[in-house]
Amino acid sequence: MQTKIFVFSLFFLACIMGIGQEMSFEAYNPASTLVVPGKEVPRAKFPFVDIHSHQFRMATQDLSALIADMDKLNLAVMVNLSGRSGEQLAQAVDNVSRNYPNRFVVFANIDFKDIGTPGWTENAVRQLETDVKNGARGLKIYKSLGLRHRDSEGNRVTVDDKRLDPIWAKCGELGIPVLIHSADPKSFWDPMDSNNERWLELKTRPGRKRSDNDPAPWQQIIDEQHRMFKKHPNTRFINAHMGWYANNLGKLAALMDEIPNMYVGIGAVIAELGRQPRFARDFFIRYQDRILFGKDSWQPNEFPTYFRVLETNDEYFPYYKKYHAFWAMYGLGLPDEVLRKVYYKNAMKLLPGLDKALFPNN
């Protein structure tokens, strides 16, 4: 009897102290005990252009606080992809032009509502021309094209829908780039089981799960995008999120060679690059003229991880979102000339007219 009481007491004490405590995978997130050289990089080595940002209130917001945060990061020019169209875009351009004319670039968006009705294509092209005259410097296409948009007959609008061809052609004629996000990571389409690297993200954000019928197979949507790029060789396309091939740079390299008018942005895929530093470094050096810095969401505290991956040779440092990546990061240690191209030189080629005074050694 005394033995049973003693064992129970030990068990009770262990529970109080947390020894042997059960916990979920979501909760398990241990701090690394590894001690290696390296430190955070709070400010980019060179001024940079963020080609992939979203400021939904730019038409009316006070930009001074935003500029202060940008200066801390060495962010010279922010490209706001959420410029919308018509009067809203004109107001956003007016706001930045009056207050900080050299620090922001605004992209237009397309309203796909009512596509398929008579005159839709002509009206969309006409509106794009007006938006460019009002100061838009590019066109942003959201992932809703290919995922959610339906035409007037209820059919899914594919990325390479022929009714959109005049829009892409007009962008080439006007000399403006198209930044396009198609589909999402392939893991969102894969079975949600123990083999899925995005299991935690899908569990905590179930609305991101897709299937071959919701709305179409991943590869089909990606192929639609690539066909569209090839069909419009005179238009420069920036494939957001490295086209969701940051985890397969060999395949992405083949696509870069096959589609010379395709550039890639690194927004939201730095975790993929940071786990393959040697292979990624070789890729960046090989395609240094066609890779652009982008972050996607405006969270200033997340930028230092990008800087550290691109600039340093640091080992095994944490990523900031476990549900995106439960692995550690390693630095690519890119050469200065490659960094300059990724940070601003490639953007200057695609967005002529950027203030050169913001970029030393331009």
N, C-alpha and C positions, 0 to 999 in steps of 0.2 A: 504493500500500500504506500509506504514511504517513497519507494522507487517511482511509482506512478505519479505521485505528487511532485517529486523532483523533476521528472521529465516534463510534466505539464507546466511547471514554473519556468523551466528553460524555454519552452515553446512560447509562453506568454511574454517573457522578457525579449525574446527574439522578435516577436511581432511589434512590441513597443519600440524597439531599436531599429526596426526596418530590415533586419537580417533575413534574407531569403524571401523578401517581399515580392509578390507577383506584380508585374506591370505589363502594360501593353506595348506593342512595337511603336505606337505613336508617341508614347511617353519616353521611351528609351532614347536618350540623346546625350551620351556621355561626353564630357570634356576630355580632349586628348591629353595624355600625360607626356607625349613626345616633346622633347626640347631640341629644337634645331634653330640655326640662324635665320633671321628674317624679321620683317616688321610690316605693319600696315602702310599703305601708300595713300594718304588722304587727298593728294592733289596730283593731277596728271603731269607728267614730265614736260609735255608740250601743250599749248592751247589746242583744244579739240572742238570738232563739230559733232553734236549729237544728232545723227540723221534720223533718229526714231524716238520722238517724244510726243506727248499728248498734253495739251493745255486746252481744256474744253471751254474755258471762260475768257479766252484771250481778247475777245471783242470788248470786254468791259473791265477786266481786272487791272488792279494796280500792279505794275510789273517790277516795282523797285525791290520788293523782298525776294522775288525770283532771281533778279539780277545779282543780288548779294549772295545767294546760295550758289549761283553759277560761278561767280568770281572765286569763291572758296575752292571750287573744284578745278579751276582753270578751264571752264567751259566757255569757249569764245562765242559760239553760235548754236542756238537751239533751233532745230527744225520741228515746228509744230505740225504734225500730220493731221490734226483734227480741225482744220480751218473751215470745214463745211463748204458752203457755196452761197452764191448770191449776196444778199445784204449782210449776212453774218460774216462771210469772208471779207467783204469790203471793210467792215467795221474792225475786224481783227488786224488787217493790214494797216488801217489808219491809226489804230492804237499804237502799234509798234513803230510805225513810221514817225509819229509825232514825239515819241518818248525815247526809244532806243533803236534807231533805224538800222544799225549795223549788227544787232545782236540776235535777231530772230528772222527766220524764214518760215513762210506759211504755205502749206500745201492745200490744194482743193480736194473735195470729195465728190463722188457721183451719187445721185439719188436714183436707186434702181427701181423705185416704186413705179408700177404701171409699164414696165418694160414689155414690149410686145404690142402695145397699142399704137395706132397709126401716128407717125411722126416722132415717136419716142427717141430714136437714135439721133435724128437731126436736131432735136431740141437739146439733147444731152451734149452733143458736140458744140452747139451754139453757146450753151451755158458755160462750158469749159473755156471756150475762147474768151468769153466775157470775164470769167474769173481770172484768167491769166492777164488780161488787160488791167484788171483791178489789183494785180500784185501777186497772185499765186505763182509760186516758182516750181511747182511739181504737182503730181497727182498721187494721192494715197488711196489704195483699194483695200478694204477690210476683208477679213476671212469670210464674212457673210456671203460674198460672191463664191459660189461653189458649195456652200453649206446651207444657207437659209433662203436666199432670194428665189422667188417663184415668178414666172411670167404671167401674163394676163390669162393664160389657159391653165395655170396651176403647175406647170412643169418646172423642174429645177433648172435654174440658169447656170450653165456650165461656165467655167473660167474662160474657155475658148469659144464661147457662143459667137457666132458670126455677126450677130447684131451689135456686138461691141467692137468689132474690127475698126470702124471709123474713129472710135475714141482713141485707141492705141496709135493708129496712124496719125491722128491729129497731134498727139503728144510728140511724136517724132518730128512732125512738121514744125511745131512750136519750139522744139529743142528743150523740152522739159522732161525730167525723169519720172518714171512710174514706180513708186514703192508699193509692193504688193505682198500681202500675207495670204497664203492659201493653205487650207487644211489646218492641222495641228500636229503635234508629235504622233508618230505612228503608234506608239504605245497606247494611245487613247482608243485605237481601233482593235488592239490585241486583247485576247482573253484576260479578264481581271483575275489573275491567279498568282501563285507564288513565284512565277517566272517573269512577271511584269515589273520592270523597274519603276514604273509610275503608279504602282499599286496604292501607295500612301496618298498620293495626290488625288487619285480617282476615288479613294474611300472618303477623303475629307471634302472633296469637291465633285460629287457624283454627276453633276450636270455636264462635266467635260467628257464623259464616256460616250464613245461613238461605236458604230458597227457598219458593216457593209450595206445595210439598209437604212442607216441613219447618218447622212442621207445617201451615201455612196461609198464604195471602197476607197481607202486612203490612196492607193496607187493610182486609181482612176483620176482623182482630183489633181494629184501631182502631175500626172501625164497631161492633163488638160492645160495646166499652167505652162509646161514646157513646150507644148505645141504652139501655144499662143506666142511665147517668146520667139520661137523660130519663125513664125509667120510674119513677124514685124521686126526685121533685122535693123531697121533704121531708128528704132525706139530703144532707149536705154532703160532697162528694168533693174530695180534693186530688189532682190529676193529677200524679204524679211526673214529673220531667224535662220539664216543660211539655208533657206529652203527646207528646213527640218532634216538636213543631212550633216549636221555638225557631229553626229555620232557615227558617221560613215564618210570620212573625208576622202577616201579613195573614190567612192561613187561621185561625190561632189566635184572632185577634180576632173573626172570624166565629163561631167555635165558642163563645167566651166570651159573645157576645151571644145565641147560640142556646140555651146551657145555663147558666142563671144560678146553678145550685147547684154549678158546677164552679169550683174554685180551682186554682192551679198552683204547683208548687214549682220552684225553679231549680237543684236539685241536678244536677251532672254536665253542665250545658249552658251554663256561663258562657262557654265558648269561642265558642259560637254568638252570644251576646249581645255579646261583646267585639269582634266583627268588623263590627258594624252599629250603632255607637253612637247615631247620630241617630234611626234608625228604632226601635231598642230603647228609647231614652229616651222617645220619644213613646208607645210601648206601655205602658211602666211608669207613666207619668203617667195615661194613660187608664184603666188597670185597676189602679190603685194599691191598691184595697181588696180585691183577690183574688189577690195575688202574695205568696208566702211564701219566706223564706230557707231554704235547705236545702243541704247539702253532699254527702251520701251517704256516702262513705268517710271514716273518721276519720283524716285525715292533717293534723295542725295546721299543717305548713309550707305547705299548699296554700291555706289560707284567705285569706292576704293578697292573692292574685290576685282573689278574689271581692270583697274590700273595695275594691281599687283600681279594678276595673271599675265597681262601683256608685257609689263616692264621688267619684272624681276625673275630671278632664278630660285625664288623661295620654294620650300618644300612643305607639303602636308599642312596647309592652312585651311580654315573652315570656309564653307560656303554659307550664305545667309538664309537659305530657305531649305530646311530639311526635306520638305515634301517634294521639292524639285530635285534635290540631289543629297543623298545621305553619305556621299563620299567626300574626300578632301580634295583641295585644289593644289596645283603645282604651277609655277611660273614658266612662261614661254621664253622669257629673256630676249625679246625681239630687238634686232639692231635698231639704232636711232632712225635711220632712213626709212625703214619699214614702219616704225611707229609713226613717223611724221605723215606717211601716206595714209595709214589707217586712221589717224587722228584728224587730219584735215586736208591733205593734198588731194586725195581722191574725191572728197566732197567738193573741193574747189573746181575740179574738172567737170563735175556733174551740175554744179550750181554756180555758173560764172557770175561774177559780180559781188562775191563775198569780199569784204573789206580786207585787203592784203595786209594792212597795218596791224591786224589782230594776230597775224601769224609770222613770226620771225623766221628767216631762212625759207621763205615761201618759194 
